Amino acid sequence: MSLQDQTIHRYRLFFPQETLRQISERTGIQITRVFRLLNGKPMKLGEFEAFEGAIQLKLSENKSFGRLNSLLEESSSLLTNDELSRLANYVERKIENKKYTRTYLQPLLDAAVIA
């Protein structure tokens, strides 16, 4: 996956229901250009920065994210490689569990509510 695809994917994770017009307003990119970018046209640096800026602004709203970043930076200088490996494995498991519950259990829960 290219850096552009990753950025758009991350943006869509934070703003899943946004229309082209809303994306255009948030990033300052023309609506027709947003359409082209979402359909695979290469991004210019300024457009990439606009998407990343919107993502960073959303992340900065969460106080825990800043704390997590500072703890990760501190841990990288203080912990041993083995401890860092265990920490990375723990975080990876938490992420996989969250993906599993969103991907597999949510449709089952939605079907149960409808039925």
Sequence and secondary structure as in RCSB ss.txt:
>XXXX:A:sequence
MSLQDQTIHRYRLFFPQETLRQISERTGIQITRVFRLLNGKPMKLGEFEAFEGAIQLKLSENKSFGRLNSLLEES
SSLLTNDELSRLANYVERKIENKKYTRTYLQPLLDAAVIA
>XXXX:A:secstr
  HHHHHHHHHHHHSTT  HHHHHHHHT  HHHHHHHHTT    HHHHHHHHHHHHHHHHT HHHHHHHHHHHHH
HHHS HHHHHHHHHHHHHHHHHHHHIIIIIHHHHHHHHH 
